[in-house]
Amino acid sequence: YLEFVSTYIDSISETLRPVNLKIHDNPELNYEEFIAHETLTKFMRSRKGWKVTPAAYGIPTAFIAEYDSGKKGPVISFNAEYDALKGIGHSCGHNLIATCSLAGALAAGEVMTQFSIPGKIILYGTPAEEGGGGKIQLLEAGAYSDHKVDINLISHPGKVADCALMSTNAYVSFKVEYFGKEAHAAAAPWEGINALDALITAYNALSVLRQQTMPGDIIQGHITDGGAAPNIIHAYAAGIFVTRALSKQRLQVLRKKVNKCFEAGAEATGAKLKITEIMGYDDHVPNKALCKISRQVMNALGSDIPSPEMDLIRGATQASTDQGNISYAMPSVSLGFKIDSVEGPHNPGFAAAARTMEAHVAALRAGKALAVTGLEALTDEKLLMAAKEEFNDMLKGLDKV
């Protein structure tokens, strides 16, 4: 289907470009992507055969666009992202992710019609990837299970070479609070319980722990409340912390060690400890059976993605995404594609690069690869079965850990 898909996506490039730029030029934060939501849903309503549900599952900036062949078959889904970063706009290139998924879904729907392929294509509008967990909310609300989705496809731009087997770290963020007792820090310090000392003790313990963590383990944090005045024994101290690891299984092990550091601070000072979870993402586990198709298509379009062994190394990143949670719910592809940028993601320079016509073309090329991957899963029963068997084996492996 590559020739048809490629020709079709090229033919709608000029139509997609204003959508891309509208999202890029109006950066919006977590769950506030109203312009992007309106732009995408309005566009999808204009496409013949697509049924659009705005504000899907009670999330004001989520949406679902469905293309149903009318004949029973597999359900292939694409995820679109469109939230930005505070102060630096689309420096993660989510306007390109939306453009890629939009192109891929439209091309897959067009092929279904032209070649009378049974099944269904679904484009999910997934807000708040940057720390808000929009995909997790949709998963938990039943957005994917209600539609009996078989596989999910997405992409991500970067400054590094193209990759099919993109994996990400698992992470969790949490708030740590210590509660002590005020006292005069000079006249009667023995009457107080120093919450800041508890936090500093824990912070230093984390620094010691880092010497014996594994490659891929990351511990980050900052102090948000460090006391009221230097002549007071501090009754309250708090901070926000993040731990990351290569897998959610390893993250559980690391988190226990990290928690002991915070418990040590409380034990050493007598302060009471409170830990409140904020957000967590699973690591992304790429489905090799599906990624093989994506790699073949990207290379046919001029890329040079290497063998799976090297691709796994190239595609490993210590960043995190809620697409990871999708990969534990169904077979997933997160295709990495390069854009020409001096700076990497989460830098204003990358936001500027994500607006160029060259980046638009790169996103469309990735969209072609995702469309063909989805279409192969629609029409090749053995491929879909292999993808699901691989996914199930991955889940079974978790039970043995």
ABEGO torsion letter per residue (X at the ends): XAAAAAAAAAAAAAAAAAAAAAAAABBBBBGABAAAAAAAAAAAAABBGBBBBBGBGGBAABBBBBBBAGBBBBBBBBBBBABBBBGAEBAAGAAAAAAAAAAAAAAAAAAAAAAGBBEBBBBBBBBGABGAGAAAAAAAAGAAAAAGBABBBBBBBBABBBBABBBBBBBBBBBBBBBBBBBBAAABAAABBBAAAAAAAAAAAAAAAAAABBBGBBBBBBBABAEABAABBBABBBBBBBBBBABAAAAAAAAAAAAAAAAAAAAAAGBBBBBBBABBBBBBBBBAAAAAAAAAAAAAAGBABBBAAAAAAAABBABBBAAAAAAAABBBBBBBBBBBBABBBGBAAAAAAAABAAAAAAAAAAAAAAAAAAAAAAABAAAAAAAAAAAAAAAAAAAAX
